[in-house]
């Protein structure tokens, strides 16, 4: 019998790996507000633009939201930094899960993680036609919408 650990154990493992620098440094992530987010819902990430692309030397800020059904349901991903990834990122910065393999083929029994989502986005940046896409002015951001926070019992 192959059972998956509880949601909080998986997210604690993700947090530990992020704090220990489990990636090559091109993608980083952590809890947005560790003191107040006991359910580990709101995460922030950054993606260093791949070399030899129009993303090079830029850092892209991303918000990831792991709902209470995570990992059965993939996280929602929203760019804070404006980016031109045609047909992948919507006008409000939201990543279309159908256009990113790791989200589209999400499987809670596999090794899909928050880091794999960030790496998937970075890998997409390095591929045609995205690698040569003209990017918005550096430092511009999407308008952040106020969202309801998920709380226990509500």
C-alpha positions, 0 to 999 in steps of 0.5 A, a space after each residue: 500500500 502506497 500512502 502519501 504523507 499528509 499535506 502539512 508534512 509535504 509542505 514542511 518538507 518543501 519548506 525545509 528543502 527551500 531553506 536548505 537551498 535544494 535548487 541550483 539558485 536559479 529558482 528560490 521559494 519560501 513561505 510568504 509570511 511564516 509567522 502567520 501562515 500555519 496552514 502553509 498556503 501562501 508562498 513566494 518564489 523567484 526565478 532568475 531569467 535564463 541566459 541567452 534569452 530576453 529574460 536574462 539578468 532579470 528576477 521574476 517574482 511569483 506567488 504560489 498558493 497551495 490550497 487545502 486540497 494540495 497536493 491533490 490539486 496543484 498550486 495556483 501560480 501568479 507572477 508579480 513581475 510583468 512577463 511576456 509568456 504568450 498563452 502561458 501568463 494571462 493579462 493579470 499575471 496568472 499562469 494558465 495551468 493548461 499551458 505549463 506541463 507540470 501543472 497540466 499533468 499534476 499528479 499528487 503521487 509523483 514528485 511534483 513540487 513547488 520547485 518543479 513548478 518554478 523550474 518548469 516556468 524557467 525552462 519554458 522561458 528558455 524555449 522558442 518562441 518565449 526566449 526571444 519575446 520582447 519583455 515589459 520594462 524591467 521592474 514593472 509589476 501586475 496590479 495585485 488583487 486583494 484576495 480572501 485568505 484561507 482560514 481554518 473553519 471558514 
